[in-house]
Amino acid sequence: MLFKYSLLVLIFAFCTSTTKGQIDTINIDSSNKIRKEYIYYLNGLPRSVQIFRRDTIIFQMGWYANGFPNYIYNYCDGTICGVSKHFYETGQLKYTAEYKNGVLNGKRIWYSQNQRRQSIQYYKNGQEIKKTP
């Protein structure tokens, strides 16, 4: 996981001179595990990164036009799994959500822009079952 985030920081640092609307593909072959990373740019800034292993998406991250993160998703077998994170345009955490097999399953925790927890929603198989303030 640390490798993923280090790679994203490195990609972001070297991407600011890229032209509008460009798509770059990076192929990495390590121990016979082929990964592809697609980086989408707009006005010289990366807008999203998708990382694939053997043609199956395993990670996705997007940014707002101002350069702050918008969302982070992890994937298992091509579907969203684990904890996703969504951010305000200021870069502050907006909410986290737990996924299993591509649907909400667990907690979705909402935060205010000053990072105080606002509410928690509980989900089971994509259906909200409880909400607390």
CNS distance restraints for C-alpha pairs under 8 A (distance, minus, plus):
assign (resid   1 and name CA) (resid   5 and name CA) 6.67 0.50 0.50
assign (resid   2 and name CA) (resid   6 and name CA) 6.09 0.50 0.50
assign (resid   3 and name CA) (resid   7 and name CA) 5.97 0.50 0.50
assign (resid   4 and name CA) (resid   8 and name CA) 6.24 0.50 0.50
assign (resid   5 and name CA) (resid   9 and name CA) 6.20 0.50 0.50
assign (resid   6 and name CA) (resid  10 and name CA) 6.19 0.50 0.50
assign (resid   7 and name CA) (resid  11 and name CA) 6.09 0.50 0.50
assign (resid   8 and name CA) (resid  12 and name CA) 6.04 0.50 0.50
assign (resid   8 and name CA) (resid  49 and name CA) 7.98 0.50 0.50
assign (resid   9 and name CA) (resid  13 and name CA) 6.14 0.50 0.50
assign (resid  10 and name CA) (resid  14 and name CA) 6.48 0.50 0.50
assign (resid  11 and name CA) (resid  15 and name CA) 6.14 0.50 0.50
assign (resid  12 and name CA) (resid  16 and name CA) 7.19 0.50 0.50
assign (resid  12 and name CA) (resid  45 and name CA) 7.72 0.50 0.50
assign (resid  12 and name CA) (resid  46 and name CA) 6.67 0.50 0.50
assign (resid  15 and name CA) (resid  44 and name CA) 6.82 0.50 0.50
assign (resid  15 and name CA) (resid  45 and name CA) 6.47 0.50 0.50
assign (resid  15 and name CA) (resid  46 and name CA) 6.80 0.50 0.50
assign (resid  16 and name CA) (resid  44 and name CA) 4.98 0.50 0.50
assign (resid  16 and name CA) (resid  45 and name CA) 5.40 0.50 0.50
assign (resid  16 and name CA) (resid  46 and name CA) 7.73 0.50 0.50
assign (resid  17 and name CA) (resid  44 and name CA) 5.56 0.50 0.50
assign (resid  17 and name CA) (resid  45 and name CA) 7.97 0.50 0.50
assign (resid  18 and name CA) (resid  22 and name CA) 7.04 0.50 0.50
assign (resid  18 and name CA) (resid  41 and name CA) 7.18 0.50 0.50
assign (resid  18 and name CA) (resid  43 and name CA) 7.67 0.50 0.50
assign (resid  18 and name CA) (resid  44 and name CA) 4.63 0.50 0.50
assign (resid  18 and name CA) (resid  45 and name CA) 7.26 0.50 0.50
assign (resid  19 and name CA) (resid  41 and name CA) 7.42 0.50 0.50
assign (resid  19 and name CA) (resid  42 and name CA) 7.33 0.50 0.50
assign (resid  19 and name CA) (resid  43 and name CA) 6.22 0.50 0.50
assign (resid  19 and name CA) (resid  44 and name CA) 5.16 0.50 0.50
assign (resid  20 and name CA) (resid  41 and name CA) 6.29 0.50 0.50
assign (resid  20 and name CA) (resid  42 and name CA) 4.72 0.50 0.50
assign (resid  20 and name CA) (resid  43 and name CA) 4.37 0.50 0.50
assign (resid  20 and name CA) (resid  44 and name CA) 5.69 0.50 0.50
assign (resid  21 and name CA) (resid  40 and name CA) 7.04 0.50 0.50
assign (resid  21 and name CA) (resid  41 and name CA) 5.34 0.50 0.50
assign (resid  21 and name CA) (resid  42 and name CA) 4.89 0.50 0.50
assign (resid  21 and name CA) (resid  43 and name CA) 7.00 0.50 0.50
assign (resid  22 and name CA) (resid  40 and name CA) 6.20 0.50 0.50
assign (resid  22 and name CA) (resid  41 and name CA) 5.36 0.50 0.50
assign (resid  22 and name CA) (resid  42 and name CA) 7.11 0.50 0.50
assign (resid  23 and name CA) (resid  38 and name CA) 6.79 0.50 0.50
assign (resid  23 and name CA) (resid  39 and name CA) 5.63 0.50 0.50
assign (resid  23 and name CA) (resid  40 and name CA) 4.73 0.50 0.50
assign (resid  23 and name CA) (resid  41 and name CA) 6.32 0.50 0.50
assign (resid  24 and name CA) (resid  37 and name CA) 7.99 0.50 0.50
assign (resid  24 and name CA) (resid  38 and name CA) 5.79 0.50 0.50
assign (resid  24 and name CA) (resid  39 and name CA) 5.21 0.50 0.50
assign (resid  24 and name CA) (resid  40 and name CA) 6.75 0.50 0.50
assign (resid  25 and name CA) (resid  36 and name CA) 6.68 0.50 0.50
assign (resid  25 and name CA) (resid  37 and name CA) 5.56 0.50 0.50
assign (resid  25 and name CA) (resid  38 and name CA) 4.74 0.50 0.50
assign (resid  25 and name CA) (resid  39 and name CA) 6.48 0.50 0.50
assign (resid  26 and name CA) (resid  36 and name CA) 5.67 0.50 0.50
assign (resid  26 and name CA) (resid  37 and name CA) 5.09 0.50 0.50
assign (resid  26 and name CA) (resid  38 and name CA) 6.68 0.50 0.50
assign (resid  27 and name CA) (resid  34 and name CA) 7.03 0.50 0.50
assign (resid  27 and name CA) (resid  35 and name CA) 5.82 0.50 0.50
assign (resid  27 and name CA) (resid  36 and name CA) 4.69 0.50 0.50
assign (resid  27 and name CA) (resid  37 and name CA) 6.55 0.50 0.50
assign (resid  28 and name CA) (resid  34 and name CA) 5.84 0.50 0.50
assign (resid  28 and name CA) (resid  35 and name CA) 5.37 0.50 0.50
assign (resid  28 and name CA) (resid  36 and name CA) 6.57 0.50 0.50
assign (resid  29 and name CA) (resid  33 and name CA) 5.72 0.50 0.50
assign (resid  29 and name CA) (resid  34 and name CA) 4.68 0.50 0.50
assign (resid  29 and name CA) (resid  35 and name CA) 6.61 0.50 0.50
assign (resid  30 and name CA) (resid  34 and name CA) 6.66 0.50 0.50
assign (resid  33 and name CA) (resid  53 and name CA) 7.11 0.50 0.50
assign (resid  33 and name CA) (resid  54 and name CA) 7.36 0.50 0.50
assign (resid  34 and name CA) (resid  53 and name CA) 5.96 0.50 0.50
assign (resid  34 and name CA) (resid  54 and name CA) 5.98 0.50 0.50
assign (resid  35 and name CA) (resid  51 and name CA) 6.85 0.50 0.50
assign (resid  35 and name CA) (resid  52 and name CA) 5.29 0.50 0.50
assign (resid  35 and name CA) (resid  53 and name CA) 4.45 0.50 0.50
assign (resid  35 and name CA) (resid  54 and name CA) 6.37 0.50 0.50
assign (resid  35 and name CA) (resid  55 and name CA) 7.73 0.50 0.50
assign (resid  36 and name CA) (resid  51 and name CA) 5.78 0.50 0.50
assign (resid  36 and name CA) (resid  52 and name CA) 5.05 0.50 0.50
assign (resid  36 and name CA) (resid  53 and name CA) 6.59 0.50 0.50
assign (resid  36 and name CA) (resid  55 and name CA) 7.62 0.50 0.50
assign (resid  37 and name CA) (resid  49 and name CA) 6.72 0.50 0.50
assign (resid  37 and name CA) (resid  50 and name CA) 5.54 0.50 0.50
assign (resid  37 and name CA) (resid  51 and name CA) 4.44 0.50 0.50
assign (resid  37 and name CA) (resid  52 and name CA) 6.23 0.50 0.50
assign (resid  38 and name CA) (resid  49 and name CA) 5.59 0.50 0.50
assign (resid  38 and name CA) (resid  50 and name CA) 5.19 0.50 0.50
assign (resid  38 and name CA) (resid  51 and name CA) 6.59 0.50 0.50
assign (resid  39 and name CA) (resid  46 and name CA) 6.55 0.50 0.50
assign (resid  39 and name CA) (resid  47 and name CA) 7.57 0.50 0.50
assign (resid  39 and name CA) (resid  48 and name CA) 5.88 0.50 0.50
assign (resid  39 and name CA) (resid  49 and name CA) 4.57 0.50 0.50
assign (resid  39 and name CA) (resid  50 and name CA) 6.67 0.50 0.50
assign (resid  40 and name CA) (resid  46 and name CA) 5.66 0.50 0.50
assign (resid  40 and name CA) (resid  47 and name CA) 5.55 0.50 0.50
assign (resid  40 and name CA) (resid  48 and name CA) 5.34 0.50 0.50
assign (resid  40 and name CA) (resid  49 and name CA) 6.48 0.50 0.50
assign (resid  41 and name CA) (resid  45 and name CA) 5.32 0.50 0.50
assign (resid  41 and name CA) (resid  46 and name CA) 4.23 0.50 0.50
assign (resid  41 and name CA) (resid  47 and name CA) 5.29 0.50 0.50
assign (resid  41 and name CA) (resid  48 and name CA) 7.30 0.50 0.50
assign (resid  42 and name CA) (resid  46 and name CA) 6.40 0.50 0.50
assign (resid  42 and name CA) (resid  47 and name CA) 6.34 0.50 0.50
assign (resid  42 and name CA) (resid  65 and name CA) 7.75 0.50 0.50
assign (resid  45 and name CA) (resid  65 and name CA) 7.45 0.50 0.50
assign (resid  45 and name CA) (resid  67 and name CA) 6.84 0.50 0.50
assign (resid  46 and name CA) (resid  62 and name CA) 7.92 0.50 0.50
assign (resid  46 and name CA) (resid  63 and name CA) 6.91 0.50 0.50
assign (resid  46 and name CA) (resid  67 and name CA) 7.74 0.50 0.50
assign (resid  47 and name CA) (resid  62 and name CA) 5.38 0.50 0.50
assign (resid  47 and name CA) (resid  63 and name CA) 4.82 0.50 0.50
assign (resid  47 and name CA) (resid  64 and name CA) 6.61 0.50 0.50
assign (resid  47 and name CA) (resid  65 and name CA) 7.06 0.50 0.50
assign (resid  47 and name CA) (resid  67 and name CA) 7.96 0.50 0.50
assign (resid  48 and name CA) (resid  60 and name CA) 7.11 0.50 0.50
assign (resid  48 and name CA) (resid  61 and name CA) 5.44 0.50 0.50
assign (resid  48 and name CA) (resid  62 and name CA) 4.01 0.50 0.50
assign (resid  48 and name CA) (resid  63 and name CA) 6.10 0.50 0.50
assign (resid  49 and name CA) (resid  60 and name CA) 5.57 0.50 0.50
assign (resid  49 and name CA) (resid  61 and name CA) 5.31 0.50 0.50
assign (resid  49 and name CA) (resid  62 and name CA) 6.43 0.50 0.50
assign (resid  50 and name CA) (resid  57 and name CA) 6.91 0.50 0.50
assign (resid  50 and name CA) (resid  58 and name CA) 7.79 0.50 0.50
assign (resid  50 and name CA) (resid  59 and name CA) 5.84 0.50 0.50
assign (resid  50 and name CA) (resid  60 and name CA) 4.51 0.50 0.50
assign (resid  50 and name CA) (resid  61 and name CA) 6.75 0.50 0.50
assign (resid  51 and name CA) (resid  57 and name CA) 5.81 0.50 0.50
assign (resid  51 and name CA) (resid  58 and name CA) 5.82 0.50 0.50
assign (resid  51 and name CA) (resid  59 and name CA) 5.14 0.50 0.50
assign (resid  51 and name CA) (resid  60 and name CA) 6.37 0.50 0.50
assign (resid  52 and name CA) (resid  56 and name CA) 5.10 0.50 0.50
assign (resid  52 and name CA) (resid  57 and name CA) 4.18 0.50 0.50
assign (resid  52 and name CA) (resid  58 and name CA) 5.48 0.50 0.50
assign (resid  52 and name CA) (resid  59 and name CA) 7.14 0.50 0.50
assign (resid  53 and name CA) (resid  57 and name CA) 6.41 0.50 0.50
assign (resid  53 and name CA) (resid  58 and name CA) 6.65 0.50 0.50
assign (resid  56 and name CA) (resid  77 and name CA) 6.75 0.50 0.50
assign (resid  56 and name CA) (resid  78 and name CA) 5.48 0.50 0.50
assign (resid  57 and name CA) (resid  75 and name CA) 6.41 0.50 0.50
assign (resid  57 and name CA) (resid  76 and name CA) 7.99 0.50 0.50
assign (resid  57 and name CA) (resid  77 and name CA) 7.61 0.50 0.50
assign (resid  57 and name CA) (resid  78 and name CA) 5.28 0.50 0.50
assign (resid  57 and name CA) (resid  79 and name CA) 7.99 0.50 0.50
assign (resid  58 and name CA) (resid  74 and name CA) 5.87 0.50 0.50
assign (resid  58 and name CA) (resid  75 and name CA) 4.44 0.50 0.50
assign (resid  58 and name CA) (resid  76 and name CA) 6.26 0.50 0.50
assign (resid  58 and name CA) (resid  77 and name CA) 7.53 0.50 0.50
assign (resid  58 and name CA) (resid  78 and name CA) 6.58 0.50 0.50
assign (resid  59 and name CA) (resid  72 and name CA) 7.69 0.50 0.50
assign (resid  59 and name CA) (resid  73 and name CA) 5.79 0.50 0.50
assign (resid  59 and name CA) (resid  74 and name CA) 4.63 0.50 0.50
assign (resid  59 and name CA) (resid  75 and name CA) 5.73 0.50 0.50
assign (resid  60 and name CA) (resid  72 and name CA) 5.87 0.50 0.50
assign (resid  60 and name CA) (resid  73 and name CA) 5.15 0.50 0.50
assign (resid  60 and name CA) (resid  74 and name CA) 6.56 0.50 0.50
assign (resid  61 and name CA) (resid  69 and name CA) 7.60 0.50 0.50
assign (resid  61 and name CA) (resid  70 and name CA) 7.49 0.50 0.50
assign (resid  61 and name CA) (resid  71 and name CA) 5.58 0.50 0.50
assign (resid  61 and name CA) (resid  72 and name CA) 4.46 0.50 0.50
assign (resid  61 and name CA) (resid  73 and name CA) 6.34 0.50 0.50
assign (resid  62 and name CA) (resid  69 and name CA) 6.04 0.50 0.50
assign (resid  62 and name CA) (resid  70 and name CA) 5.24 0.50 0.50
assign (resid  62 and name CA) (resid  71 and name CA) 5.30 0.50 0.50
assign (resid  62 and name CA) (resid  72 and name CA) 6.71 0.50 0.50
assign (resid  63 and name CA) (resid  67 and name CA) 5.75 0.50 0.50
assign (resid  63 and name CA) (resid  68 and name CA) 5.53 0.50 0.50
assign (resid  63 and name CA) (resid  69 and name CA) 4.22 0.50 0.50
assign (resid  63 and name CA) (resid  70 and name CA) 4.63 0.50 0.50
assign (resid  63 and name CA) (resid  71 and name CA) 7.03 0.50 0.50
assign (resid  64 and name CA) (resid  68 and name CA) 5.52 0.50 0.50
assign (resid  64 and name CA) (resid  69 and name CA) 6.08 0.50 0.50
assign (resid  64 and name CA) (resid  70 and name CA) 5.58 0.50 0.50
assign (resid  64 and name CA) (resid  89 and name CA) 6.45 0.50 0.50
assign (resid  66 and name CA) (resid  89 and name CA) 7.61 0.50 0.50
assign (resid  68 and name CA) (resid  89 and name CA) 6.33 0.50 0.50
assign (resid  68 and name CA) (resid  90 and name CA) 6.58 0.50 0.50
assign (resid  68 and name CA) (resid  91 and name CA) 5.04 0.50 0.50
assign (resid  69 and name CA) (resid  86 and name CA) 7.98 0.50 0.50
assign (resid  69 and name CA) (resid  87 and name CA) 6.33 0.50 0.50
assign (resid  69 and name CA) (resid  89 and name CA) 7.51 0.50 0.50
assign (resid  69 and name CA) (resid  91 and name CA) 5.86 0.50 0.50
assign (resid  70 and name CA) (resid  86 and name CA) 5.75 0.50 0.50
assign (resid  70 and name CA) (resid  87 and name CA) 5.00 0.50 0.50
assign (resid  70 and name CA) (resid  88 and name CA) 6.85 0.50 0.50
assign (resid  70 and name CA) (resid  89 and name CA) 6.93 0.50 0.50
assign (resid  70 and name CA) (resid  91 and name CA) 7.49 0.50 0.50
assign (resid  71 and name CA) (resid  84 and name CA) 7.32 0.50 0.50
assign (resid  71 and name CA) (resid  85 and name CA) 5.49 0.50 0.50
assign (resid  71 and name CA) (resid  86 and name CA) 4.36 0.50 0.50
assign (resid  71 and name CA) (resid  87 and name CA) 6.14 0.50 0.50
assign (resid  72 and name CA) (resid  84 and name CA) 5.54 0.50 0.50
assign (resid  72 and name CA) (resid  85 and name CA) 5.15 0.50 0.50
assign (resid  72 and name CA) (resid  86 and name CA) 6.60 0.50 0.50
assign (resid  73 and name CA) (resid  80 and name CA) 6.59 0.50 0.50
assign (resid  73 and name CA) (resid  81 and name CA) 7.71 0.50 0.50
assign (resid  73 and name CA) (resid  83 and name CA) 7.29 0.50 0.50
assign (resid  73 and name CA) (resid  84 and name CA) 4.82 0.50 0.50
assign (resid  73 and name CA) (resid  85 and name CA) 6.89 0.50 0.50
assign (resid  74 and name CA) (resid  80 and name CA) 5.78 0.50 0.50
assign (resid  74 and name CA) (resid  81 and name CA) 5.75 0.50 0.50
assign (resid  74 and name CA) (resid  82 and name CA) 6.38 0.50 0.50
assign (resid  74 and name CA) (resid  83 and name CA) 7.18 0.50 0.50
assign (resid  74 and name CA) (resid  84 and name CA) 6.70 0.50 0.50
assign (resid  75 and name CA) (resid  79 and name CA) 5.09 0.50 0.50
assign (resid  75 and name CA) (resid  80 and name CA) 4.32 0.50 0.50
assign (resid  75 and name CA) (resid  81 and name CA) 5.11 0.50 0.50
assign (resid  75 and name CA) (resid  82 and name CA) 7.59 0.50 0.50
assign (resid  76 and name CA) (resid  80 and name CA) 6.31 0.50 0.50
assign (resid  76 and name CA) (resid  81 and name CA) 5.75 0.50 0.50
assign (resid  76 and name CA) (resid 101 and name CA) 7.66 0.50 0.50
assign (resid  79 and name CA) (resid 101 and name CA) 6.04 0.50 0.50
assign (resid  79 and name CA) (resid 102 and name CA) 4.83 0.50 0.50
assign (resid  80 and name CA) (resid  99 and name CA) 6.25 0.50 0.50
assign (resid  80 and name CA) (resid 100 and name CA) 6.97 0.50 0.50
assign (resid  80 and name CA) (resid 101 and name CA) 6.51 0.50 0.50
assign (resid  80 and name CA) (resid 102 and name CA) 4.46 0.50 0.50
assign (resid  80 and name CA) (resid 103 and name CA) 7.33 0.50 0.50
assign (resid  81 and name CA) (resid  98 and name CA) 7.15 0.50 0.50
assign (resid  81 and name CA) (resid  99 and name CA) 4.56 0.50 0.50
assign (resid  81 and name CA) (resid 100 and name CA) 4.81 0.50 0.50
assign (resid  81 and name CA) (resid 101 and name CA) 6.03 0.50 0.50
assign (resid  81 and name CA) (resid 102 and name CA) 5.96 0.50 0.50
assign (resid  81 and name CA) (resid 103 and name CA) 7.91 0.50 0.50
assign (resid  82 and name CA) (resid  98 and name CA) 5.43 0.50 0.50
assign (resid  82 and name CA) (resid  99 and name CA) 5.11 0.50 0.50
assign (resid  82 and name CA) (resid 100 and name CA) 6.40 0.50 0.50
assign (resid  83 and name CA) (resid  96 and name CA) 6.47 0.50 0.50
assign (resid  83 and name CA) (resid  97 and name CA) 5.45 0.50 0.50
assign (resid  83 and name CA) (resid  98 and name CA) 4.47 0.50 0.50
assign (resid  83 and name CA) (resid  99 and name CA) 6.26 0.50 0.50
assign (resid  84 and name CA) (resid  96 and name CA) 5.57 0.50 0.50
assign (resid  84 and name CA) (resid  97 and name CA) 5.23 0.50 0.50
assign (resid  84 and name CA) (resid  98 and name CA) 6.40 0.50 0.50
assign (resid  84 and name CA) (resid  99 and name CA) 7.51 0.50 0.50
assign (resid  85 and name CA) (resid  93 and name CA) 7.27 0.50 0.50
assign (resid  85 and name CA) (resid  94 and name CA) 7.64 0.50 0.50
assign (resid  85 and name CA) (resid  95 and name CA) 6.02 0.50 0.50
assign (resid  85 and name CA) (resid  96 and name CA) 4.55 0.50 0.50
assign (resid  85 and name CA) (resid  97 and name CA) 6.58 0.50 0.50
assign (resid  86 and name CA) (resid  93 and name CA) 6.24 0.50 0.50
assign (resid  86 and name CA) (resid  94 and name CA) 5.44 0.50 0.50
assign (resid  86 and name CA) (resid  95 and name CA) 5.40 0.50 0.50
assign (resid  86 and name CA) (resid  96 and name CA) 6.34 0.50 0.50
assign (resid  87 and name CA) (resid  91 and name CA) 5.68 0.50 0.50
assign (resid  87 and name CA) (resid  92 and name CA) 5.52 0.50 0.50
assign (resid  87 and name CA) (resid  93 and name CA) 4.45 0.50 0.50
assign (resid  87 and name CA) (resid  94 and name CA) 4.53 0.50 0.50
assign (resid  87 and name CA) (resid  95 and name CA) 6.87 0.50 0.50
assign (resid  88 and name CA) (resid  92 and name CA) 5.40 0.50 0.50
assign (resid  88 and name CA) (resid  93 and name CA) 6.28 0.50 0.50
assign (resid  88 and name CA) (resid  94 and name CA) 5.51 0.50 0.50
assign (resid  88 and name CA) (resid 113 and name CA) 7.29 0.50 0.50
assign (resid  92 and name CA) (resid 113 and name CA) 6.27 0.50 0.50
assign (resid  92 and name CA) (resid 114 and name CA) 7.86 0.50 0.50
assign (resid  92 and name CA) (resid 115 and name CA) 7.09 0.50 0.50
assign (resid  93 and name CA) (resid 111 and name CA) 6.65 0.50 0.50
assign (resid  93 and name CA) (resid 113 and name CA) 7.48 0.50 0.50
assign (resid  93 and name CA) (resid 115 and name CA) 6.90 0.50 0.50
assign (resid  94 and name CA) (resid 110 and name CA) 5.93 0.50 0.50
assign (resid  94 and name CA) (resid 111 and name CA) 5.13 0.50 0.50
assign (resid  94 and name CA) (resid 112 and name CA) 6.68 0.50 0.50
assign (resid  94 and name CA) (resid 113 and name CA) 7.07 0.50 0.50
assign (resid  94 and name CA) (resid 115 and name CA) 7.96 0.50 0.50
assign (resid  95 and name CA) (resid 108 and name CA) 6.66 0.50 0.50
assign (resid  95 and name CA) (resid 109 and name CA) 5.27 0.50 0.50
assign (resid  95 and name CA) (resid 110 and name CA) 4.31 0.50 0.50
assign (resid  95 and name CA) (resid 111 and name CA) 5.75 0.50 0.50
assign (resid  96 and name CA) (resid 107 and name CA) 7.85 0.50 0.50
assign (resid  96 and name CA) (resid 108 and name CA) 5.47 0.50 0.50
assign (resid  96 and name CA) (resid 109 and name CA) 5.35 0.50 0.50
assign (resid  96 and name CA) (resid 110 and name CA) 6.86 0.50 0.50
assign (resid  97 and name CA) (resid 104 and name CA) 7.04 0.50 0.50
assign (resid  97 and name CA) (resid 106 and name CA) 7.47 0.50 0.50
assign (resid  97 and name CA) (resid 107 and name CA) 5.88 0.50 0.50
assign (resid  97 and name CA) (resid 108 and name CA) 4.16 0.50 0.50
assign (resid  97 and name CA) (resid 109 and name CA) 6.56 0.50 0.50
assign (resid  98 and name CA) (resid 104 and name CA) 5.87 0.50 0.50
assign (resid  98 and name CA) (resid 105 and name CA) 5.69 0.50 0.50
assign (resid  98 and name CA) (resid 106 and name CA) 5.27 0.50 0.50
assign (resid  98 and name CA) (resid 107 and name CA) 5.70 0.50 0.50
assign (resid  98 and name CA) (resid 108 and name CA) 6.39 0.50 0.50
assign (resid  99 and name CA) (resid 103 and name CA) 5.30 0.50 0.50
assign (resid  99 and name CA) (resid 104 and name CA) 4.48 0.50 0.50
assign (resid  99 and name CA) (resid 105 and name CA) 5.05 0.50 0.50
assign (resid  99 and name CA) (resid 106 and name CA) 7.00 0.50 0.50
assign (resid 100 and name CA) (resid 104 and name CA) 6.43 0.50 0.50
assign (resid 100 and name CA) (resid 105 and name CA) 5.66 0.50 0.50
assign (resid 100 and name CA) (resid 125 and name CA) 7.92 0.50 0.50
assign (resid 103 and name CA) (resid 125 and name CA) 6.17 0.50 0.50
assign (resid 103 and name CA) (resid 126 and name CA) 5.05 0.50 0.50
assign (resid 104 and name CA) (resid 123 and name CA) 5.89 0.50 0.50
assign (resid 104 and name CA) (resid 124 and name CA) 6.81 0.50 0.50
assign (resid 104 and name CA) (resid 125 and name CA) 6.22 0.50 0.50
assign (resid 104 and name CA) (resid 126 and name CA) 4.55 0.50 0.50
assign (resid 104 and name CA) (resid 127 and name CA) 7.45 0.50 0.50
assign (resid 105 and name CA) (resid 122 and name CA) 7.52 0.50 0.50
assign (resid 105 and name CA) (resid 123 and name CA) 4.85 0.50 0.50
assign (resid 105 and name CA) (resid 124 and name CA) 4.68 0.50 0.50
assign (resid 105 and name CA) (resid 125 and name CA) 5.39 0.50 0.50
assign (resid 105 and name CA) (resid 126 and name CA) 6.00 0.50 0.50
assign (resid 106 and name CA) (resid 122 and name CA) 5.48 0.50 0.50
assign (resid 106 and name CA) (resid 123 and name CA) 5.01 0.50 0.50
assign (resid 106 and name CA) (resid 124 and name CA) 6.30 0.50 0.50
assign (resid 107 and name CA) (resid 120 and name CA) 6.47 0.50 0.50
assign (resid 107 and name CA) (resid 121 and name CA) 5.63 0.50 0.50
assign (resid 107 and name CA) (resid 122 and name CA) 4.65 0.50 0.50
assign (resid 107 and name CA) (resid 123 and name CA) 6.26 0.50 0.50
assign (resid 108 and name CA) (resid 120 and name CA) 5.66 0.50 0.50
assign (resid 108 and name CA) (resid 121 and name CA) 5.08 0.50 0.50
assign (resid 108 and name CA) (resid 122 and name CA) 6.42 0.50 0.50
assign (resid 108 and name CA) (resid 123 and name CA) 7.77 0.50 0.50
assign (resid 109 and name CA) (resid 117 and name CA) 7.16 0.50 0.50
assign (resid 109 and name CA) (resid 118 and name CA) 7.63 0.50 0.50
assign (resid 109 and name CA) (resid 119 and name CA) 6.00 0.50 0.50
assign (resid 109 and name CA) (resid 120 and name CA) 4.52 0.50 0.50
assign (resid 109 and name CA) (resid 121 and name CA) 6.47 0.50 0.50
assign (resid 110 and name CA) (resid 117 and name CA) 5.99 0.50 0.50
assign (resid 110 and name CA) (resid 118 and name CA) 5.44 0.50 0.50
assign (resid 110 and name CA) (resid 119 and name CA) 5.35 0.50 0.50
assign (resid 110 and name CA) (resid 120 and name CA) 6.28 0.50 0.50
assign (resid 111 and name CA) (resid 115 and name CA) 5.35 0.50 0.50
assign (resid 111 and name CA) (resid 116 and name CA) 5.40 0.50 0.50
assign (resid 111 and name CA) (resid 117 and name CA) 4.44 0.50 0.50
assign (resid 111 and name CA) (resid 118 and name CA) 5.15 0.50 0.50
assign (resid 111 and name CA) (resid 119 and name CA) 7.31 0.50 0.50
assign (resid 112 and name CA) (resid 116 and name CA) 5.37 0.50 0.50
assign (resid 112 and name CA) (resid 117 and name CA) 6.43 0.50 0.50
assign (resid 112 and name CA) (resid 118 and name CA) 6.14 0.50 0.50
assign (resid 118 and name CA) (resid 133 and name CA) 6.22 0.50 0.50
assign (resid 119 and name CA) (resid 131 and name CA) 7.18 0.50 0.50
assign (resid 119 and name CA) (resid 132 and name CA) 5.56 0.50 0.50
assign (resid 119 and name CA) (resid 133 and name CA) 4.35 0.50 0.50
assign (resid 120 and name CA) (resid 131 and name CA) 5.71 0.50 0.50
assign (resid 120 and name CA) (resid 132 and name CA) 5.26 0.50 0.50
assign (resid 120 and name CA) (resid 133 and name CA) 6.58 0.50 0.50
assign (resid 121 and name CA) (resid 128 and name CA) 6.77 0.50 0.50
assign (resid 121 and name CA) (resid 129 and name CA) 7.70 0.50 0.50
assign (resid 121 and name CA) (resid 130 and name CA) 5.82 0.50 0.50
assign (resid 121 and name CA) (resid 131 and name CA) 4.34 0.50 0.50
assign (resid 121 and name CA) (resid 132 and name CA) 6.45 0.50 0.50
assign (resid 122 and name CA) (resid 128 and name CA) 5.73 0.50 0.50
assign (resid 122 and name CA) (resid 129 and name CA) 5.63 0.50 0.50
assign (resid 122 and name CA) (resid 130 and name CA) 5.06 0.50 0.50
assign (resid 122 and name CA) (resid 131 and name CA) 6.15 0.50 0.50
assign (resid 123 and name CA) (resid 127 and name CA) 5.27 0.50 0.50
assign (resid 123 and name CA) (resid 128 and name CA) 4.37 0.50 0.50
assign (resid 123 and name CA) (resid 129 and name CA) 5.46 0.50 0.50
assign (resid 123 and name CA) (resid 130 and name CA) 7.22 0.50 0.50
assign (resid 124 and name CA) (resid 128 and name CA) 6.57 0.50 0.50
assign (resid 124 and name CA) (resid 129 and name CA) 6.68 0.50 0.50
